[in-house]
Amino acid sequence: MKTQRILGIAAIAITGGFISSCDLLKDVTYEVTPCPLEMHGDSVEVTINATIPEKGMNKKAYAEFTPMIGETALKTVAYQGEKATGNGKVIPKTGGKISYTDKVAYTDAMENTSLMIKVKASKGEGASKVKDYDTDELCKGTIITSKLVNVDGKVIAGTDNFVRPTEHDTVAQINYLKDRSEVRAAQLKEDDIKSFQSFMEWAMENPKIEMQGMDAFGHASPEGEQDRNANLSEDRSKSAIAAMKKIAKKIKFEAGQEDDFYNGKALGEDVEGFKKLVSESDIEEKNTILSIIKNYSDNADQEIKNLSATYKELEKDILPQLRRTNLIIHYKNLGLTDDELVAVSKSDPDSLDAEQLLFTAGLTDDLNEKLRLYNEVVKQYPEDWRGHNNAGYILFMQGKVSDAESAFQKAAEQEENEIVKNNLGAVALVQGDRRKAMDLFKQATSAGSEVSYNMGIVNIMDGQY
């Protein structure tokens, strides 16, 4: 803030001061706020506060004041004494305080120019004798923070969900005769057991596969006594484990011959499994059967035994499926190493899934290589918004804003989320449309710190700093 006292003829309170031998105006003090001037948004606002002392304005004086920022004129205002002719604002003999505010569009010339006032003074409006005066410099220069900000914008890449190692299961089932727990030789020739054995043989030879263990969950069909079914399900679990140990020995799978590789569990009679199979069956009376089971839930096993004597489909098609042991091998796929991923991404990128491609792109600092990998995601998985978005992310960083915008728009077609909105806002920002940019940033506030950075740029450009 700058304060100056003008001696001799002074500009009226709101417009500054000038010196003259004329006794029309005198002893005016003023303040310019702020000083230096400041650019806010695309404009500069000038506020001048002045104090007119008692008898500071001749009662017949009429004056027009035009503040100037260099060669740029602000609005003209007029003031006059109590007995002057004209339409200016009257300043009484006792003086007073006056404020002046105007705003003009910023030009580059304003950065280092001065604020002063042109004054036309006379005895009454329209008088033939008019004197033109320029005040001294009231303020020097304009702070242009909003023009100095780097309007770059920050974009955000979509993250991968790559996991290494990954956990998997493979399953098989051994079925039993009614009230029996012996594993029949025919069961070990079933396709799922053959596949089970083939998997173990493959896993033994694959350094990327680690078998963690096997569950053997024994079940009984829900008929007869519960205690008997509990024991039967336990015996079935044990017999299945014994059968698996023999297979492990045959294929020389050492871990599969050890007790601690197995998790045996007796799950008893499977009432819920019975109801599910009945519900999914073509039995005409299935609703009746399910209603009876529901009404006699405390004695379901006995009711199922009775029902199976009436509805032969139960004994033929439903109950045999429940006399079983479920076998589940848990294993880890260690996956490709970073170096292997990089090599495969170049030699056979089609063999990698979206998560692997996105992850591999993060292993390099080469923007062109990143772009190649993201474009592979676009090609193989066009419905995944991350491929389009991340390709746009690289293009934006390379200064190819128009191409980046096109990629972000394609990402938005797949999923219009906050990351994409931020990125489209960053494009609008560097293209000069900060209103559109701010609207998009406000819709993306939880996308990351980049949004706050981008909003900060707009606020600075708007003078909100």
N, C-alpha and C positions, 0 to 999 in steps of 0.2 A: 504494500500500500504506500502511495506517495502523497505527501502533503506539502503544499507550497502556498506562500502568502504573496499576493501581487500588490505592488504599490502603484499609485497613479490610477489610470483607468483600468478596471479589471472586468473580465467577462462575468456575466451574471452567474449566480451560484452554481447552476448545474452544468455550465459549459466551459469553465476555465477562466483564464485571465489574459489581458493584453495591456499594453502600456500606451498612454496617449496624454497629450497635454490637455485634452478635453476633460471637462469635469462632469461627464455623464455617468460614469461608473467608477467606483474606487473601493479599495481595501477589501476585495473579495478573497476568501480562503476556500480551498476545495480539496477533495480527496478523490482519487481514481481507484476503483476496486474491481478486480485485482490489478496490480501493477508489478511486473509486466502483465499485459493482457494475456488471456488464455483462449486457445481454440478448444471448443467443446463440440464434438460431432463434426459438422462441416461449417460451423459458424463461430464468430467471435462476438461476445456480448460485452458491451461497455457500460459501466455504471459510474456516474460522476455525481458526487454529493458536494454541495456548496453552501457556504454560509454568507449571507448578505448582511453586512453590519448596518447599524442605524445610519441613515442618510447615505448608504452606499450606492443608491441609485437615484439620480436626479429625477425630480418629480415630473419633468417633461421629456425624459429620455425614453427612446424606443430602440430596441436592439434585437437583431436576429442572429442566432448562434448556430453554426453548423460544425459539429465535431468531424475531424478528418483523421483517418488512419492512413497515413501516406497520401495517396491520391484518391482514396475511397471515402466518399462523403456519407455520413450518417444522416439521420433525419434532422431537419431544421426546426428550432423552436424560437418563439418570440416572447420577450418580457418588456414591460414598460413601467414607468413611474405612475404615480397616482393621478397626475393631470395630463398625461400624454395622450395623444390621439392614436388609436390603433386597436387591434384585436389581440395583443399580447397579454400574457398573464401579468396581472398587476402586482408589483412589489411595493409594499407600503413603506412609508417613511421610516418605520421602526425596523425594517429589514426582515429577514426570515431565513429558513432553511429550505433548500430545494433539492430534489433528486431527479436525475436524468438517466434513462436506460434505453439502449437500442441494441439491436443485433443485426449483424451483416454477414454475408457469406465470406468465408475465408478465402484469401488468395495468397499465393506464395510470396508476394511482395510484402505482406504484412509481418513476416517473421522478424525482420530487422528494421522496420520503419517506426516512425514516431506518431504518437497521438497528440494532436493540437486542435485548435478551434479557429475557424474563420468567423469574424464578427463584422456585421454591418450596423453602425450606430448613427442615429439621427435624432432630431428633436421632433418626434411624432412620426407616425407611419406615413409614408409617401412624401416625406420632406424632400426638397430638392437637393439639399446638401447632405450627403451620406459619406461617411468615412469607413473604409475597409481596413480591418486589422487582422493580423494573425497572432495568436497567443504564442508564448514560449512553448517548448516541448513539455507536455504534461506527463507523458509516459513513453518509455522506449521498448520496442520489441514485443513479440507475442510468443508465449510458450506453446509449442505445437506437439505436446506429448502424443496426442492421438495420431499424428502423422508419422511419428518416429517408431511406433510399435511395428514389429515385424509381423505382417499379416500372413502367417504361414499356415496356421491351423494344424491340428493334430488328428490323425486318423487312427482307428483301432482295428487290429486283426482279430478274426475269430480264432478261438483256441481249439486245439485238438483234444480228443479224449483217449489218446493213445495210452495203453497200459502194457507194462512188461514186467514180469511175466503175466500171462493170462491163465485163469483157472477154468477147467472144463470137467465134464463128467461123460462117461459112456456107460450104457446100461444093458442089462440082460435079465432074463427071468427063467427060473426053473419051476416047472409045475409038477404036482404030486397027485397020486391017486388018493381017493377018499380015505381019511383016517390013517394015512401012511406018511412016512418021512424019508423013505429011501429014494436016492436019486437014481432014476432009471437010465440005463445006457442010451435009450432012444432020446432022452431029453438032451444029452450032451451032443447029439447030432443035429439038434435044431439050429436053424440059421442064426438066431441071435447069439447062441453060445459059440458057434463057429466064428462069428464076427468078433465076439469078445476075445477069443483066443488069438485071432489075427491081429486085433488091435494091440494086444500085449506083445506079440512078436515084433510088430512094427515099432512100438514104443521103445522096446529094448535096444533097437538098432538106431534110433533117432536121438542124437545128442541134445536136441532141443526139447525133448519130452521127459518129464520127471513124474513117474507114477507115485502118488502120495499114499494110497491105501485103497481098501475096498470095503464097502458096506455090504452086509448080508442080512437083510431084514426078512425074518420069517413071518408068514401069515397063515391063518386058518380060516376056512369058510365058517360063517356064523350059524352053525347048527350044532346041536348037542350041548354038552356041558362046558361051561367056561373054563374050568380048571383043566379039563382034558385038552381044550383048544389052546390054552396057554402053553402047556407042555409040548403039544404037537408043533406049534410055531417055533418053539425053541429048538426042538429036534431038527426041524427043517432048516433052520439057520445053520446049525452045526453041520448037517450033512452037505449043505451047499458049499460051506467053507472047505470041507474035506475034499469035495470034488474039484474045487478050484486049486487046491494045493497039488492035486495029482496032475492037473493040466500045467501048472507052473513048473512042476518037476519035469514033465515031458518036454517042455520048450526051454528048459534050463533058465527059468526066471527065478533067481535066487530069493529076491525079496518076497516073492509070492509064495514061498514055501515056509515063511516064518509066521508065527501066530500074531505078532504085533502089526502085521500088514492088514489084518482083518478087524472089522468092527461088527461083531455079530450081535443081533438084537432080536428078541422075540416080541412081536407086536400083537399076538393073540388073534382073536377072531375079528374079521374085518366087516363090521356092520355097515359102516359108511360106504365102503367099496361095494357092498351088496346093493345098497339103495341107489348108488350112482349107476351101476350096470343095469339095474332094472329100469331106471328112469330113461336110459338111453336105448333100451331094447325095443323090439317090435311086439312084445307080449301085449295082447289086447286088454288083459285085466291088470295091467301094471299099476294103474292108479288105485285099484282096490287093494292090491298087495302092499303098496306103499302106505296106504291109509291104515291098514291093519298093523303094520310094523310100527307106525307112529303111535297108535293107540296102546300098543303093548310094548313100549320101549324098554320097560324094566325087565321084560322077559322075552326079548327079541329073538334070542337064539332058539328057544323052544318054538316060538311062533313060525320062524323061518323053516324049522324042521317039519312042522305040520304043513306049512304052505307048499313045501317041495314035494310032499306026497300028493297034493291036489294038482299043482301046476307043474307038469313034467318038464316044462321049459327051464324051470329053475335048476333042477338037478342036471339037466342035459347041457344047458348053455351058460348059466350064470355061476353056479357054485364052483365048477371046476376051475374057473379063472381065478378064484380067490384062494385056492390051495397052492401056495407058491412061496418062493423066496425071491425077493428083488435084489439083484446084484448091481452095485454102482461102483465103478472105478473112478476115483478122483485123481486128476493129474494136472500138471502145470505145463504150459507151452512157454518155454523161455524166450521165444521170439528171436528175431534178428538183432544182432548188435548194431550200434550206430554205424560202424563202418560197412556192415553188410547191407543195411538199409540204403545208405548212400550209393553203394555199388549197384544194388538191384534197381534203385530208382532210375538209374541211367541205362542199364541193360534190359530191364524188363519191367517198366513202370506199371504195366497193366496187371501185374501180379500182386500189387500192393493195394490195400484198401484205403479208404479216404483218411482214416486216422493215421495210418502209417505215412501217407504222402504229406499230410499236414505237419506231422511231427518231424519228418525228414527235412522239410523246408526250414525248420527252425535250427537245423544243424549247420547251416551255412550263412555267411554274411554277404554272399554275392547276391545282389538284388536280382540279377538276370536269372540266376539259378533258382532263386525263390519263386520268381514269376513262372518259370518253366514248370515247377512242381505244382503250383497253384492252378495253372492251366490244365495240368493232368487231372486234377480234381474236377475241374469244370467239365472236361471231356468225359471222364468216366462216371462222374456223379453230378450231373447237371442240376439236380434238385436239391443239392446241398448248398445252402446259401454261403457257406464259408469259402468255397472255392472262388465264387464270383467276388465276394467281399475282399478276400485276401489278395486276389489279383489286382483289384482296385487299389488296395492299400499300397502295393508296390508301385503301381503306375503313378499314384499321387506323389509318392516319395521321389519318383523319377521326374517329376514336373509335368507329367502328361495328364493334366487335370481333366481334359475333356474325355479321354479314354477311361480315366478313373471313374468319372461320373457315370459313364455307361455301364461299367462293371458294377458299381454300387446300386444302380437302378435294377439291374438283373438280380442282384442279391435280394433287394427289397421285394421283387416279384415272388421269390421263394419264401422269404420270411422277413416281414417288416419289423425288425426288433430295434432296440435302442442303439446298438453298435452301428447298424446301418444308417440310422437316422443321424447319429453324430457325424458319420463320414460324409453323408450327403450335405450336412450343414457345413462341414469343413470346405467342401467344394463351393458351396454358395458364398462362403466367406471370402475365399481367394478370388472368386469371380466378382466380388464387389457388392453382393446382395446381402448385407448384414442383417436386414430385417428377416429375410427368409432363414438365414443362418441361425439367428437367435431363436426363432420359432422351433426349428428342428432341435437345437441344443436343449431347449426346455422340455422336449419330449424324451430326452436321452440322459437325464441327470444321473441315473444310477449306473451308467455304462462304464464309468471310470474317471480317473483324474484328468484325462484328456478333455473331457467335456468342460470341466471347470476352467481349464486353460483356455479353451476356445471361447467360452463365455466371457472370460476376462479380456480377451482381445476386443470383442465387440463392445464391452463396457468402456474400455479405454478409448476406442474410436468414438464412442458416444459421449465421452467426457465424464463417465462415471468412475472416477478414480480418486 
